[in-house]
Amino acid sequence: MLGSKWVIKEKIMINIGVLASGRGTNLQAIIEAIEEGKIEGEIKVVVSDHPDACALKRAQQYHIDTRYINFKEFKNREDYDKEIIKTLKEKKIELVVLAGYMRILSPYFIRTYKNKIINIHPALLPSFLGLHAQEQAVVHGVKISGCTVHFVDEGVDSGPIILQKAVEVSDDDTEESLAAKILKEEHQIYPRAIQLFSEGRLIIKGRKVFIK
């Protein structure tokens, strides 16, 4: 119509940096979610502390920039993290996603990207912190386990919780079978949490995360 104005809202695409140490199955789920339009963002770089990490190979298949940074070349954890941060800054990263990253981030790293680092843990936090969470769940005989996406703070798996998904634990579950069930849910809620962040819908108040 003559004189009318059409306003088209431009999608805001956030720059994502992924830190990964191993297979990269969550990385794969995130890549696929981006390609399907479920995440308004772009993975600008995948950084690993292992030169042969499958996560690097996955990223390269999609022509995503990858970096291997050798921890042994640095005096301490903070110096190592500063090198990673240098790469993230070059790529103008707005959200740091930990996808099976097996190193504890230094306080310097966490302060630099405060409330802009997220992780996924294979348990319903605050239960079963740290490594081998699935084994802990089986040993304790719980009936329900699951996974948690949370912001990263200076503690161990202690940051504010964004999303959780419960998984039933069968009497005959092993660490491996439970891990497989949980992983399926991880691949669903991790992309969802990233999209909520990209939309600016996550509000942190104390220990709680509100979705607006």
Residue, then its C-alpha position, 0 to 999 in steps of 0.5 A: m500500500l502506498g505510504s505504508k511502512w514494513v518493519i522487518k525484525e532482523k534476527i540477532m545472530i550471536n557468536i558462539g565459541v565451543l570448548a571441547s575435549g572429546r567426541g563432540t556429540n553435543l557439539q554435533a547436536i548444536i551444529e545441527a540445531i543451527e542448521e535447522g534454524k533452532i539456534e540463532g547463532e553461529i559457531k565461530v571457533v571450536v577450541s580443544d586441549h586434545p589434538d585428536a579430539c573428534a570434536l575438532k574433526r566434526a567442526q572441520q567437516y562443517h568448515i568451522d574454524t578449529r584451534y588446538i592449544n597445548f596446555k603443556e606450553f604454558k606455565n599455569r592454568e591462567d596463562y593457558d586460559k588467557e591464550i584461549i581467551k585471546t582466540l575467543k576475543e579475536k572471534k568476538i565470542e558472545l557465548v562460551v559453550l562447554a561441550g565435554y571440556m575436561r579442564i576446570l576453567s580458571p577464575y580469570f576465565i570465568r570473570t572475563y566471560k561472567n554469565k556468558i559460559i554454559n555447561i551441560h552436566p549428566a545429572l540433576l544438579p546439585s546431585f552427583l557433581g564432578l566426574h562419572a555422574q552416571e556411575q554415581a547415580v547407578v551406585h546410589g540406586v536412584k530412580i531418577s537421574g537426568c541432565t542439567v544445563h547451567f551457567v559456569d561459576e568458580g565452583v564445581d558444577s555449582g552455577p545457576i541452573i538454566l534447564q533440566k531434564a529427568v531420565e528414569v533409571s531402570d533396575d538393570d541400568t549400567e553406567e553406560s546404558l544410563a549415559a546413553k539415555i541421558l545423552k539423548e536428552e542432552h542433545q535436546i536441552y543444550p540447543r534449547a538453552i543456547q537459543l534462550f540465551s541468544e534471545g536474551r531471555l535468561i535472567i539471573k537473580g541470585r541462584k535462580v535463572f528466570i526465563k522471560 
